[in-house]
């Protein structure tokens, strides 16, 4: 029997707020960040369930539906959930990566010039296909 996605209980009580850049710059930045390949995610939430630090969340796309950035707005229109990782709480223990039944979680380094910021659906330069 083929697997089909079913309704899941996705958080709707999260409030998106602007983070104070001064506070953020004081934190320790890891060179690697937990990433998700959304195309193959089956929304089982095993990563969220197994995380010993409770820093992984599958949130309703409606929490960012009024985003002012066009890439975010476009992504939200087609998303079933928004994958959020609290990078300050994540210890990069890899329990979630090992638990994922579809191998959609992985670690990636941010480009040096990103200033510690990620954009939705961005591909690290090291992973982009060369033209030719």
C-alpha positions in Angstrom: 0.0 0.0 0.0 1.5 3.4 -1.0 2.1 6.0 1.7 0.0 9.1 1.6 0.4 12.2 3.8 -2.4 12.6 6.4 -3.6 15.5 8.5 -1.2 16.3 11.3 -1.5 18.4 14.4 0.7 21.4 13.5 1.4 24.1 16.0 -0.6 27.3 15.5 0.3 29.1 18.7 3.7 30.4 17.7 4.2 34.2 17.5 6.8 35.5 15.0 8.7 38.4 16.4 11.7 40.4 15.3 14.9 39.3 17.1 17.1 42.1 18.5 20.3 42.0 16.4 22.4 43.0 19.4 21.2 40.0 21.4 21.6 37.7 18.4 25.2 38.7 17.8 26.1 37.7 21.4 25.2 34.1 20.8 27.6 31.4 19.8 27.3 30.6 16.1 27.8 27.0 15.0 29.2 26.6 11.5 26.6 24.1 10.7 22.8 24.3 10.8 20.0 21.6 10.7 18.3 21.8 7.3 15.3 20.0 5.9 14.5 18.8 2.3 10.8 19.7 2.3 9.9 17.8 -0.9 10.5 14.4 0.6 9.3 15.2 4.2 6.3 13.1 5.2 5.4 15.3 8.1 5.7 12.4 10.6 7.2 14.8 13.2 9.6 12.1 14.4 12.3 14.8 14.5 10.2 17.0 16.8 9.3 14.1 19.0 12.8 12.7 19.5 14.7 15.9 20.0 16.1 15.8 23.6 16.3 19.6 23.7 12.8 20.4 22.3 14.2 22.8 19.8 12.5 21.5 16.6 9.0 22.7 15.7 6.6 22.0 12.8 4.5 25.1 12.6 1.4 26.2 10.7 2.3 28.2 7.6 -0.3 30.7 8.6 2.0 32.2 11.2 4.0 33.8 8.5 1.3 34.4 5.9 1.6 38.2 6.2 5.4 38.1 5.7 6.7 41.1 3.8 9.4 39.2 2.0 8.3 37.8 -1.4 10.3 34.5 -1.2 8.8 33.7 2.2 5.3 34.6 1.0 5.7 32.4 -2.1 7.0 29.5 0.0 4.1 29.7 2.5 1.5 29.5 -0.3 2.6 25.9 -1.1 3.9 24.7 2.3 2.1 22.2 4.5 4.2 23.2 7.5 7.1 25.5 8.4 10.1 23.7 9.8 11.8 25.8 12.6 14.9 24.9 14.6 16.0 27.0 17.6 19.7 27.2 16.7 20.5 28.5 20.2 19.1 25.4 21.9 20.2 22.9 19.3 23.4 21.0 20.3 23.8 19.3 16.9 23.5 15.9 18.6 22.1 14.4 15.3 19.4 12.3 17.1 16.8 13.8 14.8 18.9 13.2 11.7 19.3 9.5 12.7 15.6 9.2 13.5 14.2 10.6 10.3 12.6 7.8 8.3 13.0 9.5 5.0 16.5 11.0 5.4 15.4 14.6 4.7 17.3 16.1 7.6 21.0 17.1 7.2 23.5 19.6 8.4 24.8 22.4 6.1 27.3 25.2 6.6 26.1 28.8 5.9 28.1 30.8 3.3 30.7 33.0 5.0 29.0 36.2 3.8 25.5 35.3 5.1 26.0 36.9 8.5 24.4 33.9 10.2 21.1 34.3 8.3 19.2 31.7 6.4 16.7 32.3 3.7 13.9 29.8 2.9 14.7 27.4 0.1 18.3 28.8 -0.3 20.9 26.4 -1.6 24.4 26.7 -0.2 26.9 27.7 -2.9 28.8 24.5 -2.4 25.8 22.5 -3.4 24.7 24.5 -6.5 25.2 22.7 -9.8 27.8 24.3 -12.1 26.5 25.7 -15.4 28.0 24.1 -18.4 
